[in-house]
């Protein structure tokens, strides 16, 4: 009489650093009842047990590995492999099967900083701050603190990749720098229903520099005269404006009589511009300009509208008279 041996399928699971395995050894696949197991080998691949009592021994129950846990201080997942032999009620040993446990490391990310101008969209790679535990993680944005004086104009993607904050932007209406602080948790994703492996929270501090705000300006001059406009400063005095960009000039058909047509100018960059209006009515010349701060932050566009009064045109006259 040949007594049957139990057949047991291999087992695999993934856990976090120092997380108990919580695994129960499989029963047989061929209907032979397994009464006990022999742990015949443990290959820890350099890891150290942090809980349980993993050891080679015989006649153990199916929950022998349940409380085991392992410390993984490396930068990558490490496999711990148990070799197990099932034993039937009749004492017949089956073929050995492996229990392969992938132990994830702890994701550790350093504090990160970024500096942007008012209204500028964030462009930050969170993976760039990784200190240990891998080369790429997932992230959750746990909190964001926005100080008074900032208005959030673009929302972060709410995705979980290293670009999770990208898309966020803020308008700084003050005269100084303001700091937005995010609290972020890195984690390693585990397939299936198991909880992901989270690391310690870290912060991302974003300094938002103010951008200049300039009020629209108007002027009225005669045809051919210099418009005499000095471009305005920031409406509340800060930040200091270093230059202006001419984004567009709508001359409405007037002749442009200027010695310079630079795109980047100083406050008096259009002071000597002049236009010839030979029509029968006033014509508006409209400048669209962008102020630029000393920190090279571009503000919102503003306009300078110059009304050009027409000049009279008189035809030449001829006549003939007697002596």
Residue pairs with C-beta under 8 A, 6 or more apart in sequence:
3 88
3 90
3 92
4 30
4 32
4 88
4 92
5 32
5 88
5 92
5 93
5 94
5 95
6 27
6 28
6 30
6 32
6 33
6 34
6 86
6 87
6 88
6 92
6 94
7 28
7 29
7 30
7 32
7 86
7 94
7 95
8 25
8 26
8 27
8 28
8 29
8 34
8 84
8 86
8 94
8 95
8 97
9 26
9 29
9 97
10 97
10 98
10 99
10 100
11 23
11 25
11 26
11 97
11 98
11 99
11 100
12 99
12 100
12 101
12 102
13 21
13 23
13 99
13 100
13 101
13 102
13 194
14 77
14 101
14 102
14 104
14 190
14 191
14 192
14 194
15 21
15 22
15 69
15 70
15 101
15 102
15 103
15 104
15 190
15 194
16 103
16 104
16 106
16 188
16 190
16 195
16 197
16 198
17 70
17 71
17 72
17 103
17 104
17 105
17 106
17 197
18 50
18 51
18 69
18 70
18 71
19 69
19 197
20 51
20 52
20 66
20 67
20 68
20 69
21 52
21 65
21 66
21 67
21 68
21 69
21 101
22 66
23 65
23 66
23 99
23 101
24 62
24 63
24 66
25 34
25 37
25 62
25 63
25 64
25 65
25 84
25 86
25 99
26 97
27 33
27 34
27 62
28 34
28 86
28 88
28 94
32 88
32 92
32 94
33 88
33 89
34 62
34 86
34 87
34 88
34 94
35 87
35 88
35 89
36 58
36 59
36 60
36 61
36 87
37 59
37 60
37 61
37 62
37 64
37 84
37 85
37 86
37 87
38 57
38 58
38 59
38 60
38 84
38 85
38 87
38 93
39 54
39 55
39 56
39 57
39 58
39 60
39 64
39 82
39 83
39 84
40 56
40 83
40 84
40 85
40 96
41 56
41 81
41 82
41 83
42 54
42 55
42 56
42 80
42 81
42 82
42 83
43 80
43 81
43 83
44 54
44 70
44 80
45 78
45 79
45 80
45 81
46 78
47 70
47 71
47 72
47 78
47 80
47 103
48 70
48 71
49 68
49 69
49 70
49 71
50 69
50 70
50 71
51 67
51 68
51 69
52 65
52 66
52 67
52 68
52 69
53 68
54 65
54 68
54 82
59 87
65 82
65 99
70 78
70 80
70 101
70 103
72 78
72 103
72 104
72 105
72 106
73 105
73 106
74 105
75 105
75 132
75 133
75 134
75 135
76 105
76 134
77 102
77 103
77 104
77 105
78 102
78 103
78 105
79 100
79 101
79 102
79 103
80 100
80 101
80 103
81 98
81 99
81 100
81 101
82 98
82 99
82 100
82 101
83 96
83 97
83 98
84 96
84 97
84 98
84 99
85 93
85 94
85 95
85 96
85 97
86 93
86 94
86 97
87 93
87 94
88 94
104 188
104 190
104 197
105 132
105 133
105 134
105 188
106 132
106 133
106 197
106 199
107 130
107 133
107 134
107 137
107 186
107 187
107 188
107 197
107 198
107 199
108 130
108 131
108 132
108 133
108 186
108 199
108 200
109 126
109 129
109 130
109 131
109 137
109 184
109 186
109 199
109 202
110 129
110 130
110 131
110 202
111 129
111 202
111 203
111 204
111 205
112 124
112 126
112 128
112 129
112 202
112 203
112 204
112 205
113 204
113 205
113 206
113 207
114 122
114 124
114 204
114 205
114 206
114 207
115 206
115 207
115 209
116 122
116 169
116 170
116 206
116 207
116 208
116 209
117 208
117 209
117 211
117 295
117 296
117 297
117 298
118 170
118 171
118 172
118 173
118 208
118 209
118 210
118 211
118 297
118 299
119 153
119 169
119 170
119 171
119 211
119 300
120 169
120 297
121 154
121 166
121 167
121 168
121 169
122 156
122 165
122 166
122 167
122 168
122 169
122 206
123 166
124 163
124 165
124 166
124 204
124 206
125 162
125 163
126 137
126 139
126 162
126 163
126 164
126 165
126 184
126 186
126 204
127 135
127 136
127 137
127 162
128 162
129 202
130 136
130 137
130 186
133 186
133 188
133 199
134 188
136 162
137 162
137 186
137 187
137 188
137 199
138 160
138 161
138 186
138 187
138 188
138 189
138 196
139 160
139 161
139 162
139 164
139 184
139 185
139 186
139 187
140 160
140 184
140 185
140 187
141 156
141 158
141 164
141 165
141 182
141 183
141 184
142 183
142 184
142 185
142 201
143 182
143 183
144 180
144 181
144 182
144 183
145 180
145 181
145 182
146 152
146 170
146 180
147 178
147 179
147 180
149 172
149 173
149 174
149 178
150 170
150 171
150 172
150 173
150 178
150 180
150 208
151 170
151 171
151 173
152 168
152 169
152 170
153 169
153 170
153 171
154 167
154 168
154 169
155 167
155 168
156 164
156 165
156 166
156 167
156 168
157 163
157 164
157 165
157 166
157 167
158 164
164 184
165 182
165 204
168 206
170 178
170 180
170 206
170 208
171 211
172 178
172 208
172 209
172 210
172 211
173 210
173 213
174 210
174 238
175 210
175 234
175 236
175 237
175 238
175 239
176 210
176 238
177 207
177 208
177 209
177 210
178 207
178 208
178 210
179 205
179 206
179 207
179 208
180 205
180 206
180 208
181 203
181 204
181 205
181 206
182 203
182 204
182 205
182 206
183 201
183 202
183 203
184 201
184 202
184 203
184 204
185 198
185 199
185 200
185 201
186 198
186 199
186 202
187 196
187 197
187 198
187 199
188 196
188 197
189 196
190 196
190 197
209 239
209 293
209 295
209 297
210 238
210 239
210 293
210 297
211 239
211 291
211 293
211 297
211 298
211 299
211 300
212 233
212 234
212 239
212 241
212 291
212 292
212 293
212 297
212 299
213 234
213 235
213 236
213 291
213 299
213 300
214 231
214 232
214 233
214 234
214 235
214 241
214 289
214 291
214 299
214 302
215 232
215 235
215 302
216 302
216 303
216 304
216 305
217 229
217 231
217 232
217 302
217 303
217 304
217 305
218 304
218 305
218 306
218 307
219 227
219 228
219 229
219 304
219 305
219 306
219 307
220 282
220 306
220 307
220 309
221 227
221 228
221 274
221 306
221 307
221 308
221 309
222 308
222 309
222 311
223 275
223 276
223 277
223 278
223 308
223 309
223 310
223 311
224 257
224 274
224 275
224 276
224 311
225 274
226 271
226 272
226 273
226 274
227 270
227 271
227 272
227 273
227 274
227 275
227 285
227 306
228 271
229 270
229 271
229 273
229 304
229 306
230 267
230 268
230 271
231 241
231 244
231 265
231 267
231 268
231 269
231 270
231 289
231 291
231 304
232 302
233 240
233 241
233 267
234 240
234 241
234 291
234 293
234 299
239 293
239 294
239 295
239 297
240 293
240 294
241 267
241 291
241 292
241 293
241 294
241 299
242 292
242 293
242 294
242 296
243 264
243 265
243 266
243 292
244 264
244 265
244 266
244 267
244 269
244 289
244 290
244 291
244 292
245 263
245 264
245 265
245 289
245 290
245 292
245 298
246 262
246 263
246 264
246 265
246 269
246 270
246 287
246 288
246 289
247 288
247 289
247 290
247 301
248 286
248 287
248 288
249 256
249 285
249 286
249 287
249 288
250 285
250 286
250 288
251 275
251 285
252 283
252 284
252 285
252 286
253 283
254 275
254 276
254 277
254 283
254 285
254 308
255 275
255 276
256 273
256 275
257 273
257 274
257 275
257 276
258 272
258 273
258 274
259 272
260 269
262 269
264 292
270 287
270 304
275 283
275 285
275 306
275 308
276 311
277 283
277 308
277 309
277 310
277 311
278 310
278 311
278 313
279 310
280 310
281 310
282 307
282 308
282 309
282 310
283 307
283 308
283 310
284 305
284 306
284 307
284 308
285 305
285 306
285 308
286 303
286 304
286 305
286 306
287 303
287 304
287 305
287 306
288 301
288 302
288 303
289 301
289 302
289 303
289 304
290 298
290 299
290 300
290 301
291 298
291 299
291 302
292 298
292 299
293 299
